């Protein structure tokens, strides 16, 4: 009978029915596939989402602590250099900045007393520098960058220093501005905007270019060029490239580069981009096999079923519709569930555990979200793409086979053994029942060699990714950063005026991995209250008391000795550091420094490490003179440009000698003189300074070079004076006593609390004593500078919450990788059993018991486990050694430990999954419970 809208050969209903029937015959496999899709999406989203969020959080934290996203500067760059810098492909952002000087509150508002207090540092930045390099360091930005001559944009800290708690655009800001060294100006600005900054430096205040013109400043010729290089490049490589690609004005123009915040964040988490790429590839491969194995193992059964349909006339298109309909349904449900769970975990559960305060502190007010839609989308596309590609492979293979081949397809490989080779009767008599089951299990695995090898490889990759993550996470734990510190570090403080400027206290806001003795202050600020020869930062009495504390390990403790002296050096010797003397003709004329310099005595092991470093790098340094006491070495904080480095060789052998500071008695007498008396005394020269014997300059060394040996230093920095290294023999030629500059105490950990109490008591008493000594200070009524202590246990306590959060974040990545690895093993076992359901029923019909079947399944899983563990113990350990080498090169604090306990956990977990799965699949009177999976 003819029906309306009926088309002959319209078999869509039949295809739909067959698709439902096809899916019903593989319920167990489809459920496993559904869970695999969910887990794969969660794994990818969590691993990459957490990694991205952690890296971005650390990056923002460093940018805001530094007050800029810039990682390098070209001093006093020209317009041509600016254009050249912008054209370099490895420079991502660039701009121009100029620092005018400090600004204090105008007298009419704050009085003479607060006029001395710096409110902000006046700066100018061009639009590119503000938008790309400065703005990312600030939050809660209100208003706009100054454009008019009288406009200014201030930090909230500067406004607070001015007593302004409710700023408004257009309000008057009277300031006293220092323009360079010799010029100053009273200015009344109008507030154009304000922001919150997190840097520990003096608060910034930004002005317009029009204001620079009024002050006669030309940024095209005087401004510094700031930039940020590609995150993939380290500071040293970038600096070398810039010196090659950027033409310099003269040999003294300097380029200073540091690692970008992104580079440091990646290095802190994975050691570098190389390890990050390797981890990405291994993770993607693990997820690929996790999805691929389910369809690969069950492929033989699918091909047989599709072959039957092909035999009765189904076309390739119809076979695709039947097969893809069930896969599509799994993908839709699995993708929805995986995406939802990923969003809940990354946007809700994990942030709630870590608490939102963590993200606000490390990432600023905007916070950092672990959940990222793009990562979720890519995870979904990757997972679904794998399954669709594997499904297409099943269809293609079915169509390419003949009907007879497809209906009888088993997936086995290799030739069958001959009758003589098998010897079934004799062999069976020799094997026990359990042995026969193990033999059958091996025959089944060896019959699918390709599938077996791919499965073992996938298990290995998944579990090796977990072990690698454990090694990296444990080895780069922030605890190791703090553990590098001595139990107690003791050194002299800066003077009162120096501390008011923040000098000597920078360590309090720095990362524990940075040198606590690095400072922007110089010896003038350090010794302002202690400018006499007998002064020792740590007095002999205090040193003796500290070393005699019960619990202090004197053998493992370290004492640095030396002195603060005035330097007299030839012009040729100082030429690499100072351009002032280049125009002078008399190169052999000696130059005396204005401020004191550090002369540090090296120990024998430190000299040996320097000798090895110089020989390895073929540096122009006279180590023989340093060792025998006739020479001194200048150590600098990357203070030389590439052109200046070339002048170092010419300075070797140049004369240098030292003068002591005046005595304590003379200093007190000087401070009690009037200005006129001091002038007369200078002309008379009654205050004699002792002079050392002559030394030769051994050369210059840069302590920032990556392979520079570990040489402890007292206060030092690029803004300070000269820093000399001398041997014990050499110091004996200087007419002054050795001073204790710095101490490191390592103690018996059981006695650490009592030692800490004793140290605090000694320091407190010493600082009180020094505060009463006011005769040697330049400022009347100011006492001598004291000493301070940095305790490892205090650092550990302060960082405890951060350490715990980092472990939780990185531990969650390891947990997801472990779950993925175990799930892969579970899927391999269950899918393999379901694919052989008929085969197992035939074995049951000919007498195989439930116990035998369970033994055979356990044996199959055991072979997978055995070969995977062998790979982990061989290839896996070699991979871990490579990780050890790589991370050791990238992170100085990395500590490698073999993950033996975790490997045992993996073996135990695989064994438990094997035994449990075999038992579940074989219970209920020996019937295979495939319908329940």
KETOR-241712 format. One record per residue: x, y, z of N, C-alpha, C in turn. Coordinates in steps of 0.1 Angstrom, whole numbers, plus 5000, padded with zeros to 4 digits. Example, Ala and Ser with C-alpha at 12.3 -4.5 7.8 and 13.67 -1.06 7.14 Angstrom:
513249435078512349555078513249675078
512849785071513749895071512950005079
END
This chain:
500849885000500050005000500950125000
500550224992501350344990501050445001
502050495008501850595019502350725015
501750835020502150965018503550995024
504351065017505751105021506650975023
506350875017507150755018508050745006
509350725008510350704997510950564998
510950504986511450364986512950364990
513450254996514750235001515150335012
514150395018514450485029514650395042
515850375046516150285057516750355069
516350485071516850555082516450495095
515150445095514650385108515350255111
515750175100516450055102517850085107
518450185102519850225106519750265121
518750345124518650385138518450265147
517650165143517350045151518649965152
519349955141520649875142521649945151
521650075150522650155159522350135174
521050125177520650105191521049965195
520749865186521049725189522649715190
523349775181524849775181525349825195
524849935199525249995212524849905223
523649845223523249755233524149635235
524749595224525549475225526949505231
527249635233528549675238528349775250
527449745258527149835269528349855278
528949745281530149755291531249835285
531549815272532649895265532250035265
530950065261530550205260530550285273
530250215284530350275297531750315300
532650225297534050245300534550365291
534050365279534450475270533950605274
532750605280532150725285532950785297
533350695306534250735317535550785313
536050715302537350755297537350905291
536250935284536051065278536051165290
535251135300535151235311536551255318
537251135320538551155327539551225319
539551195306540551255297540351405297
539151455296538851595296539251665309
538951595320539351645333540851645335
541451545330542951535331543651655324
543251665311543851775303543551915309
542251935312541852065317542552095330
542651995339543252025352544752035351
545451955344546951965343547352095336
546752125325547152255318546452375325
545252365330544652475337545352515349
545652415358546352445370547752495367
548452435357549852475354549752625349
548852655340548752785335548452885346
547452855355547052935366548152965375
548952855379550052875388551152965382
551452935369552553015363552053165361
550853185357550353325356550253395369
549953315380549853375393551253425397
552253335396553653375399554153485391
553753485378554253595369553653725373
552353735376551753855381552353905394
552653805403553153845416554553905414
555353855405556753915403556654045396
555754055387555554185380555154295390
554254265399553754365408554754395419
555554295423556554315433557654405427
557954385414559054465408558554595404
557254615403556754745399556754765384
557054665376557154675361557154535355
556654535343556854405335558054405327
558754515327560054525319561054435325
561954375316562954295321564354345317
564454455310565654505306565654655303
566854715303566954865300568154895293
568054985283569155035276569355175281
570455205288570655335294570855445284
570055555286570155675278570155645263
569055575259568955535245568555645236
569055635223568755735213567455695205
566955785197565755755189566055645179
567255645174567555535164567655395171
568155395184568255275191566855225195
565955325198564555285201563855225189
564055275177563455215165564055085162
565355065164566054935162565554835172
565354875184564954785195563554725192
562654815186561254775183561254675171
562254685163562254595151562754455154
563354435166563854305169562754205172
562754085166561653995168561653925181
562753925188562753865202562453965213
562254095209561754195219560254205217
559454175227558054175226557454305229
557854375239557354515243558554605246
558354725242559454825245558854965247
559555045254559055185256560155265262
559855395265560955485270560455545284
561355545293561155595306562255695311
561855795319562855885324562555915339
563555895347563355925361563956065364
563056155368563456295371564156305384
563556255395564156265408563056255419
563456265431562556255443561756375445
560556355450559656465453559256455468
559256565474558756575488557556665489
556856655501555756735503556156885504
555356975498555657115499555557165514
556357255517556457305531555157365536
554457425527553157495532552157395537
552257265532551257165536551757075548
553057045548553456945557554556985567
555057115565556057155575557457115572
558357175578559757145575560157005579
559556955589560056815593559756715583
558556715577558156615567558656645554
559256765552559856795539560956705535
561656645545562756565542562356425538
561056385540560556255537560156255522
560756155515560356145500558956085499
558156155491556756115489556756015477
557456055466557455965455558655995446
558855915436559855945426559155985413
559556105408558856155396559456085384
558556035376558955965364558056005352
558655975340557855995328557955865320
556855825313556855705305556055735292
556555685281555755705269554555615268
553655635259552455545259552655405258
553655355251553955215250554455155263
555355235270555855185282554755175293
553955275293552855275303551855165300
551455145288550455045285550954905287
552154875281552554735281553454695292
554154785298555154745308554854795322
554254915324553954965337552554935342
551554955334550254935338549954795343
550554685337550254555343550754535358
551654625362552154615376551254675386
550154755381549354825390547854775389
547154795400545754765400544954885405
543654875404542654985409543055115403
543255115390543655235383542455325381
542555445385541555545383542055665376
541255725367541755835359542555795347
543455885343544255855331545655905333
546555865324547955905324547956055321
548856135327548956275325549256315310
548556415305548856465292549156615292
548656685302548856825303550056855311
550656975310551857005317551756995332
550657035338550557035352549856915359
549656815351548956695356550056595362
549556515371550356415377549456295381
550056175380549356045384550155985395
549555955406550255915418549755775423
550655715430550355585437549555615450
548755525454547955545466548955565478
550155495478551055515489551555655489
551755725478552255865477551155955483
549855925479548756005483548655985499
548855865504548755845518549855925525
551055925519552156005525551856155526
551056195516550656335516549356365525
548856255531547756275540546356275532
546356225520545156225512544556085512
543456075518542755945518541555925508
541056045504539956045494540356125482
541156075473541656155462540456175452
540656285445539656325434540456385423
539956355411540656405399540556555399
541656615396541756765395542256835408
542356755419542756815431544256855431
544656965438545957015438546956925446
548156915440549156835447550456915447
550756995457551957075458553156985462
554256985454555456905457556656985455
557756945462559056995459559856885452
560156915439560756815431562256845429
563056735431564456745428564756705413
565256785405565456765391566956735389
567356605388568756575387569356595401
570656635400571456655413571456795418
571556885409571757025413570557115412
569457065407568257155404567057105412
566157195416564957165423563857265419
562657235422561557325418560357295427
559657405430558357395437557357395427
556557285427555457265417554157235423
553057285416551757255420551057175409
550857045411550256965401548756945403
548156895393546656855394546556705392
545956635401545856495400544956445388
545656365379544856315368544456175370
545056105380544655965383545455905394
545155795398545855725409545755575407
546555495414546555355413547155295425
547055155426547755085437548955015432
550055035438551254955434551754875446
552454765443552854665453554354655454
555154745448556554745449557054795462
558154745467558754795479559654915478
559754955465560555075463559755205466
560355315464559655445466558455455456
557355505461556155515453556355595441
555855555429556055635417555055745415
555455855408554555955404554855995390
553855985381554056005366553556145362
554456205353554156335347554056325332
553656435326553556435311554856475305
554856455291556056495284556156645283
555056715283555056855283555856915295
555756845306556456895318557956875317
558356765310559756745308560356855299
559556895289560057005280560257135288
559357165298559457285306560757275314
561057155319562257145327563557125318
563357135305564557125296565056985295
564256885297564656745295564156695282
565056625274564656575261564656425261
563556365262563456215264564056145252
564056205240564556135228566056105229
566756185237568156165239568556115253
567656135263568056115277567355995283
566155955278565355855284565955715283
565755635292566155495292565155415283
565655325276564755235268564455105276
563255085279562854965287562154865278
562354745281561754645271561554505279
560854425272560554285277560854195265
561754105267562054005257561153885257
561253805247560453685247560753595259
559653535264559753455276560653335275
560853295262561753175260563253205261
563553335262565053365262565453405277
566553355281567153395294567853525293
568153585304568753715304570053725297
570953625299572253625294572253615278
571353525273571253515259570753635252
569753705259569153825254570153935254
570953945264571954055265572954035254
573453915252574453895241573853935228
572553895225571953925212571854075211
571454145221571254295220572654365218
573654325224574954385222575454365207
574954255201575254225187574354305177
573054315181572154365171571854515173
572154575185571854715188573154795188
573254895179574454975179574555065191
575655065198575855145210576355285207
575955375216576455515214578055525217
578455455227579855445230580055315239
581355295242581655175249581155165263
580655275269580255285282578655275284
577955275272576555265273576255115276
575355095286575154965291573754915289
573654785287572354715286572254625298
571254635305571054545317569754465315
569854335316568754245313568554145325
567354115328567054015338566053915331
565853805337564853705332563453765333
562553745323561253795324560453725335
559353785340558553725350558053585346
557653585333557153455328558153345327
559353385323560453285323560753235337
560853325347561053285361559953195366
558753225362557553145367557653005362
557952995349558052855343559252785348
560352855350561552785355561352745370
560552815377560352775391559452655392
558552635382557652525382558152395375
558852415364559252305356560752305353
561452405357562852415354563152495341
562152505332562352575319561352525309
561352595298560452565287560752425281
561952375281562252245276561552135283
561552145296560852045304559352065303
558852185302557452205300556952145288
557752155277557252095264557251945265
558351895271558451745273557251695281
556951765292555751725300554451735292
554351835284553151845276552951735266
554051695259554051585250553651455257
554351425268554051305275552551295280
552051405285550651415290549751385278
549951455267549051435255549151295250
550351235250550451095246549751005255
549851025268549150945278547650945276
547151065274545651085272545251015259
546151035249545850975236545650825237
546550755244546450615245545350575255
545050655264543950635274542650615266
542450705256541250705248541350595237
542450585231542650505219542550355223
543150315235543150175239541850115239
540750185244539450125246538950075233
538950165222538550125209539450025203
540750035205541749945199541549805203
541349785216541249655222539949585217
538849665217537549605213537349615198
538349655190538149675176537749545169
538349435173538049305166536649265166
535949285178534549255179533749355171
534049475171533349575163533449545148
534649505143534849475129534049355125
533949255134533149135130531649175129
531149255138529749295138529449385125
530349475123530149555111530349475098
531149375099531349285087530049205084
529349165094528049095091527149195084
527049315089526149415082526649445068
527949445066528449465053528149355043
528049235049527749105041526349115036
525449165044524049175040523749295032
524749375028524549485019524649625024
525049645036525249785042526349855035
526149975031527250055025528150115036
529350175031530250235040529550345047
528750425040528050535047527150485057
526450375054525450325064526150265076
527350205074528150145085528650265094
529050375087529550485095528450545103
527250555098526050615105525750525117
525750395115525450295126526550315137
527850305133528850305143529050445150
528950555142529150685147528050725156
526850675154525750715162525950685177
526550565180526750535194527950605199
529050625191530150705195529750845198
528950905189528451045190527751065203
526850965207526150975219527050975231
528050885231529050875242529851015243
530251065231530951185231530151305237
528951315233528051425238527951415253
527551305258527351285272528651295280
529751235275531051235281531651375281
531551445270532051585269531351675279
529951665279529251745288529551725303
529651595306530051565320531451605324
532451575314533751615317533951765318
533251845309533351985310532752045323
531651985327531052035339531852005351
532351885352533251845364534551925364
535051955352536352035351536052175356
534952235352534552365356534352375371
533652275377533352265391534652255399
535552165394536852145402537752275401
537952325389538852435387538352575391
537052585390536452725393535852725407
535652605413534952605426535752535437
535952405435536552325446537952365449
538852365439540252385442540452535447
539952635441540052775447539452785461
538452705463537852715477538752655487
539552545483540452485492541652575494
542152645483543252735484542952865491
541652895490541053025494541453135485
540453225482540653335472541753435476
542053435489543053535494544353505487
544653375485545953335479546053405465
544953395457545053445444545153595444
544453655453544553805454545953855457
546553775467547953815471548953795460
548853685453549853655443549553715429
548253735427547853775413547253915413
547153985424546554115423545054115425
544454225425543054235428542254165418
542654155405541854085395541853935398
542853885405542953735408543353655395
543653535398544053435387543153315388
542453285376541553175376542153055370
542052935377542552815372541852765360
540552795360539652745349539752845337
540152785325540252865313539452805302
538452875296537552815286538352765274
539452835270540152785258540852655261
541352635273541952505276540952395276
539752425281538652325281538252295267
538152395258537752375244538852285237
540052315239541152235233541152095239
540852075251540851945257539751865251
538551925249537451855243537751815229
538251915221538651885207539651775206
540651775215541651665215541051535218
540251525228539751395233538751345222
537851425218536851385208537551355195
538551425191539251395179539851265179
540451225190541051095191540050985189
538950995196537950885195537350885181
537050995175536550995161537550945151
538750975153539850915144539950765146
539850715158539950575161538750505155
537550565156536350515150536450505135
536950605129537150605115538050495110
539050465119539950355115539150215115
538250195124537450075124536650065112
535950175108535150175096535950145083
537150215082537950195070538450055069
538949995081539449865081538349765077
537149785082536049695078535749695063
535649815058535349825043536449765035
537649775039538749725031538849575031
538249515041538349365041537149305033
537349185029536249115023535249075034
534149035030533148995039533548875048
534248785042534748665049535748705059
536748795055537748835064537248915076
536249005073535749085084534949005094
534148915089533348835099534148745107
535348705102536248615110537448685116
537448815116538548895121538748875136
539948845140540348825154541348925159
542048985150543149085153544449025157
544548885156545748825160546848845149
548048825152549148845143550148735143
550848715132551848605132551248475127
552148385124551748255119551448165131
550548065128550247965138551347865139
551547815151552647715152552247585146
553247515141552947375135552647285146
552147165142551747065152552947015160
554047005154555246965161555747065171
555547195168555947295177555147305190
553847275188552947295200553147175210
553147045205553246935214552346945225
551046955222550046985233549946885244
549946755241549746655251550946655261
552146655256553346655264553446775273
553146895266553247015274552247025285
551046985282549946995292550246905304
550846795302551146705313552246775322
553146855317554146915325553747035333
552647105328552247225335551147195345
551147275356550147275366548947345360
547847335367546647415363546947565362
547547615372547847765372548847795361
549847705359550747725348550147725334
549147635333548447635320547647765318
547047815328546347945327547248055323
548448055329549448155326549948145311
550048015307550447995293549348045283
548148015287547048065278546948215278
547248275290547248425290548348475281
549548415282550648465273550348445259
549648325255549348305241548348415236
547448455245546448555241547148685239
548048725247548748855246549648855234
550448745233551448735221550748725208
549448685208548748685196548348825191
548348925200548049055196549249145200
550449115193551649185197551649335196
551049385185551049525183550249595194
549049535197548149585207548849585221
549549475223550249455236551349565238
552149585227553249675228552749825230
551649855222551049985224550450015238
549849905243549249915256550249935267
551349855266552449865276553050005275
553250055263553850185261552950295267
551650285265550750385270550750375285
550750255291550850245306552150305311
553250285304554550335308554550485307
553950545297553950695295553150755306
551950695309551150755319551750755333
552350635337552950625350554250705351
554950705340556250785340555950935341
554850975335554451115336554251145351
553551055358553351075372554651075380
555550985378556750985385557651105382
557651155369558351275366557751395373
556451405374555751515381556151505396
556151385402556551375416557951425418
558851375410560251415411560451565410
559851625400559951775398559351845409
558151805413557451875424558251865437
558651745441559451725453560751795453
561451785441562751845440562851995440
561752055434561652205434560852265444
560552185455559752245466560452365472
559652465476560152585481560952565494
560752455500561452425512562952415509
563352365498564752345494565352485492
564652585488565152725487565652765501
564752745511565052795524566152715530
566152585527567152495533568552525529
568752595518570052645513570652745523
569752815530570152915539570852855551
571752925558572352885570571252885581
571452825592570452825603570352965608
571453045609571353185613572353265605
571953375599572853465592572853595600
574053635603574253755612575153855605
574753985604575554085597575254215603
576054315599575854455604574754525597
574054615604573054695598573554815591
572754875582573055005577572855115587
573455235585573255345594571755385595
571455465604570055505606569555575593
570255665588569855735576569755635564
570655535563570555435553569255355554
568955315566567755225568566455305565
566455435568565355525564565055525549
566155505541565955495527565655355522
565555265531565255125528566455035525
567655095526568855015524569154915535
569554795531569854695541568654615546
567454655541566254595546565454535534
566154535522565454475510565154325512
566054255519565854115521564454075527
563954165534562654135541561454115532
561554175520560454155510560854075498
562054015499562553945487562253795489
562353725478562253575479563353515486
563153415494564153345502565353295493
565153275480566153225472567153335467
566853455469567653565465568653595476
569753655472570853695481570353805491
570353775504569853875513570753995515
572053975511573054085512573154175500
572254155490572154245479571454365482
571954485479571354605483571654715473
570854825473571054935465571855045472
572155025485572955125492574455105490
575255205494576655195493577355205506
578655205507579355205519579155345527
578855455520578655575526577455565535
576355505530575155485538575355385549
576155285546576455175555577155225567
578255305565579155345576578955495580
577855555577577555695581577655715596
577255615604577355635618578555565624
579355505616580455415621581755435613
582055565609583055595600584455605607
584955495613586255495619586955355618
588255355618588955235615588755115624
588555135637588355025646587054955645
586055025638584754965638584654835631
584054735637583754605631582254575631
581654545620580154525619579754425630
580554325632580254225643581554235652
581354285664582554305673583154175677
584454175681585154055685584453985697
583854075706583254015718581953945714
581154005705579953945701580253815693
581253825685581653705677581953585686
582753615696583153515706581953455713
581053545717579853495724578953405715
578853445703577953365694578553225691
579953225689580553095686580553005699
580453055711580452975723579152935727
578052965720576652925724576652765722
576052705732575852565732574952525721
575452435712574652395701575152445687
576052545688576552595675577652495670
577552455657578552365651579652455645
580752475652581752565647582452515634
582452385632583052335619582152365607
580852365609579952395598579552545597
580052625606579752765605580752845597
580452965593581253035584581453185589
582653235589582953365593583653435582
583153555578583753635568584553745574
585753765570586553875576587053965565
587454085568587954185559587954325565
587754425557587754565562587054655552
586754775557586354885548587454985547
587955005535589055085532588855185521
589655285520589655375509590655325499
590255325486591055275475591755375467
593055355464593755435455594255345443
593755375431594055295420594355375408
595155315399595455385387594255405378
594355505369593255535360593055425350
594155365346594055245337593355135344
593655115357592955005364591455025366
591055145368589655175370588955205357
589655215346589055245333587855165329
587855025331586654945327585354985334
585555045346584355085353583955225352
584855315349584555465350584955535338
584055605331584355665318584955805321
584955865333585355995336586856015332
587655915334589055935332589555905318
588655865309589155835296589855945288
589256075291589856185283591156235289
591556185301592756235307593956165300
595056235299596256185292597056095301
597256135313598156065322597555945328
597755835321597055705325597655645337
598855685341599455625353599155705366
598455805365598055885376597155805385
597355815398596455735408595255815411
594155745413592855805416592355745430
592055835439591555795452590055805453
589355705458587955705459587455795470
586155835468585555925478585055845490
584455725487583855645498584655525500
584355455511585055335515584655225505
585455125504585155005496585354885505
584754775500584854645508586154575503
586854525513588054435510587754305518
587354195511586954075517588153965516
588453905527589453795527588853665523
589453605513588953475508589653365515
588853255517589453135523590053055512
590852955516591552875506590652805496
589552745501588652675492587952765483
587752895487587152985478588053025467
589353045470590353075460590452955450
590452835455590552725446589352715436
588152745441586952745433587052855422
587552975426587753075416588853045406
589952975410590952935401590352835390
589552745395588952645386587952715376
587252815381586252885373587052965362
588053035366588853115357589553025346
590052915350590652825340589652765331
588452725336587452665328586952765317
586852885321586252985312587353075305
588653035307589753115301589653265302
589453305315589253445317590553515320
590653645316591953725318592053765333
592453675342592553705356593853645361
594653725369595853675374595653615388
595353485388595053425401596253395409
597453385403598653355410598953475420
598853595415599053715423598053725435
596853685432595853685442596153585453
596653465449596853365458598153395467
599153445461600353475468600353605476
599253675475599153795484599653925478
600053925465600554055459599554115451
598354055449597354115440595954115447
595054195441593654195446592754185433
591554135436590554115425589354195427
588754255417587554335418586354245414
585454225423584254155420583054245419
582354235408581254335405579954265402
578854335403577454285401577054325387
577654255377577354275363577354425359
578454495363578554635361579154675348
579754585340580454615328579554585316
579654675306579054645293579954555285
579554515273580354425265581654495261
581554625258582754695254583654715266
583154735278583954755290584654625293
584054505290584654375293585954365286
586054425274587254405266588354485271
588054585280589154665286589754605298
589154495303589554425316590954375314
591354315303592654265301593754365303
593454495298594454605299594654645313
593654625322593854665336594654575345
594854455340595654355349597054405351
597454395363598854445367598954585371
597854665370597854805374597954815389
598654925394598854935408597654985416
597554935428596454975437596854955451
596555045459596755035474595655095482
595655075495594555105503594955195515
593955285519594155365531593055335541
593455335553592455305564591655425567
590555405573589755525578590455585591
590055705595590655765606590255685619
591055705629590755635642589555685649
589055605658587855645665588055775673
589155785679589455905686589456035677
590056015665590056135656588656155651
587856055649586456075644585656155654
585756115667585056195677585456335678
586856355677587356485677586856565665
586756505653586356575641584856615643
584056525648582656555649582356665659
583256695668583056795678583656935673
584256935661584757055656583657135649
583857265647582957345639583357325625
582557385616582757365601584057435597
584357545603585657615600586857535605
586757485617587857405622588057275614
586957215609587157095601587857135588
587557245582588157295570589657315572
589957375583591357405587592157275589
591457175595592057055598592356975586
591456985576591656915563592856965556
593057105557594157165550595457125557
595357115570596557085578596956935577
595956855575596156705573596656635586
596156685597596556615610595956485612
594856455605594256325607594856225597
595856155601596556065592595855935590
595855885578595255755575596455665571
596455545576597555445573597455395559
598555375553598555325539599155185538
598555105530599054965528600154965518
600754845517601754825506601054825492
601854835482601254835468600854695464
599754685457599254555452599154575437
598954465430598554475415597154425413
596454485404595154445401595054315393
594354215398594354085391593354075381
592354165380591254155370589954185376
588854165368587554185372586754045370
585854025379584953905378583553945380
582553885372581153915373580453805381
579853845392579253745401577853705396
577353765385576053725380576153615369
577353585365577453475355576853345360
576253275352575453155356576353045363
577553035358578452935364579452985374
579153105379580153165389580053085402
581153055408581152975420580453045432
580152965442579453025453580453095462
580453225461581353305470580453395478
580453375491579653455500580153605500
579253695501579653835501578853905512
579454015517578754105526577954195518
577454315523576654405515577254435502
576554425491577054455478575854485468
576254535457575154575447575754655436
574954665425575454745413575654895416
574854945427574955085430576055115440
576655015445577755035456579055075450
580055075459581455105454582154975449
583454985450584254865446584254755456
584354635452584354515461585554435457
586554435467587754365464587854235471
588454135465588754005471590253995473
590653945484592153945487592353815495
593553765494593953645502594353685516
594453575525594953605538596353665539
597153615530598553665529598553815525
597653845515597553985511597154085521
596154035529595554125539596554165550
597554075552598554105562599454225558
599354265546600154375541599354515543
598154505549597354625551597454655566
597754775570597954815584596654835591
595854735592594654745600594254605605
593454595615592954465620591854415612
591754275611590654215604589354235612
588354265604586954285610586054175606
585154145614584154035611582954105604
582854075591581854135583580554065582
580553935585579353845582579653715589
578553655594578653525600577453435596
577753305594576753205592576853095603
575853075611575952975621574952865618
575552745618574752615617574852545630
573652495634573552445648572952305648
573052245660572352115662570852145663
570152075654568752105652567952085665
568351995673567651965685567752085695
568852165694569052275703568752405696
568152405684567952525676567152625684
566052595691565252695698566052765709
566852685716567652755727568752845721
569352795710570352875703569753005698
568552995693567853115687567653215698
567153165710566953255721568253325725
569353255726570653305730571053415720
570953385707571353485697570553605698
569253595699568453715701568853805713
569153735724569553805736570853885733
571853815727573153875725572953995715
572153985705571954085695571254205701
570254175709569554285716570454365725
571254295733572154365742573154445735
573754395724574754465716574154585709
572854575704572254695697571954805707
571554765719571254865730572554935733
573654855734574954915738575355015727
575254975714575655065703574755185702
573555175705572655295704573055405714
573755365724574255465734575555535730
576255485720577455535715577155635704
577155765708576755865698577855955694
579055935699580156035695580656015681
580555895675581155875662580255905651
578955925653577955955642578056095637
577856115625577856255619576656335624
575456265626574356335631574356325646
574156435652574256445667573056365673
573456285683572456205690572156065684
572756035673572555915666573555805670
573055695674574055585678574655505667
575555415670576155335659575155235654
575355195642574555085636574754955643
573654885644573754755651573854635642
573454525646573554395639572154335638
571954245629570654175627570954035624
569853955625569953815623568753765614
569053675605567953605597567953465601
566853415606566753275611566053185600
566653075597566052985588564652935593
564552905606563252865611562152965610
562553095611561553205609561153205594
562053195585561753195571560853075568
561052965574560252845571558852865577
558752935588557452955594556653055585
557353165581556653265573556153205559
556953105554556553055541555752925542
555352885554554652755556553352755548
552552855548551252855541551452855526
552452925521552752925507553252795502
554152725511554652595507553452495506
552552505516551452415516550552425504
550252555500549452585489550152535476
551452555474552152505463552152355462
552252295473552252145473550852095469
549852165473548452125470548252145455
548652255450548452285435549152185427
550452165429551252075421550951925424
550551895437550051765440548851725433
547951815431546751785423547051745409
548051805403548451765390548951615390
549751585400550251445401549151345404
548151385412547051305415546251275402
546051375394545251345382546051255372
547351275371548151185363548151045368
548151025381548150895387546750825384
545750905386544350855383544250805368
544750895359544750855345545550735342
546650715348547450595346546750465351
546250475363545550355368544250335360
543550435356542350415348542650345335
543750385329544250325316544450175318
545050135329545249995332543949925334
543049985342541749925344540949905331
541050015322540350005309540949895301
542249875301542849775293542349635297
542249615310541849485315540349455312
539549545316538049525314537649515300
538249605291537849605277538349475271
539549435274540049305269539149185273
538649185285537749075289536449085282
535849205281534549215274534749185259
535849215253536049185239536149035236
536448955247536648815245535548735253
534348795254533348735262532848595256
532748595243532348465237533448355239
534648395237535748305238535848245253
535548335262535648285276534448195279
533248225273532148135275532347995269
533047995258533447865252534347785261
535347855267536247785276535447735288
534447805293533647755304532947635300
532447635288531647515283532447385282
533747405280534547285279535247245292
534847315303535347275316536247375324
536447495319537247595327536447635339
537047635350536447675363536547825365
535747875374535848015377537248055382
537847965390539147995396540148005385
540047905375541047905364540848035355
539648065353539348185345539948315352
539748315365540248435372541748435372
542348315373543848305373544348355359
543748315349544148345335544048505333
542948555338542748705336543848775344
544048735357545148795365546448775358
546748665352548048645345548148745334
547048765326547148865315547449005321
546749045331547049175337548449175343
548849065348550249065354551249085344
551049025332552049045321552149195317
551049255316550949405313551749475324
551449435336552049505348553549485348
553949355346555349325346556149395336
555749395324556449465313556449625315
555349675321555349815324556349855335
556349765345557349795356558749785352
559049685343560349665338560749795330
559849855322560149975315560450085325
559550095335559750205345561050185352
561550065355562750045362564050065353
563850065340564950075331564950215324
564050215314563950345306563450455315
562450425324561950525332562950585341
563850505347564850555356565850645348
566150605335567050685327566350825324
565050825322564350945320564451035332
564350975344564351045357565751105359
566851035354568151085355568351215346
567751205334567751325325567051445332
565951415338565251515345566051575356
566751485363567651535374568751625369
569351585357570451675352569851805347
568751805340568151925334567752015346
566951965355566552055366567652105375
568752025376569952065384570652185377
570552185363571152295356570352425357
569052405358568152525358567852575372
567752495382567452535395568552495405
569252595411570352565420569852495432
568652505436568152445448567452315446
567452265434566752135431567452025438
566651945444567151825451566451695446
567251615440566751485434566651375444
565551305444565451185452564651075444
565250955444564550845437563150825443
562150815434560750795439560450645442
561250585450561150445453559750415459
559450495469558150465476556950485466
557050585457555950605447555950485437
557150435434557150325424556550205431
556850175443556150065450554650085451
554250215453552850245453552250205440
552850245429552350205415552250055414
553249985418553149835416552049785425
551949835437550849785445549449825439
549349945434548049985428547749905416
548749875407548449795395548049655400
548749595410548349465415546949455420
546649565428545249565434544249575423
544449655413543449675402543349545394
544449475392544449345385543649245393
543949225405543249125413541749155415
541449285418540049325420539249315407
539849355396539149345383538849205379
539849115381539548975377538548915386
538548955399537548895408536148945404
535949075402534649125398534149075385
534949055375534549015362534248865362
534648785372534448645372533548595383
532948685391532048635401530648605396
529748565404528348525400528348395393
528848295399528848155394529648145381
530648225380531548205368531048275356
529848335356529448405344530048545343
530448585331531048705329530048825331
530148905340529149015343529349135334
529449115321529749225312528549325312
527349285315526249375314526249475326
527049445336527049535347528149635346
529049625336530149725335529749845327
END
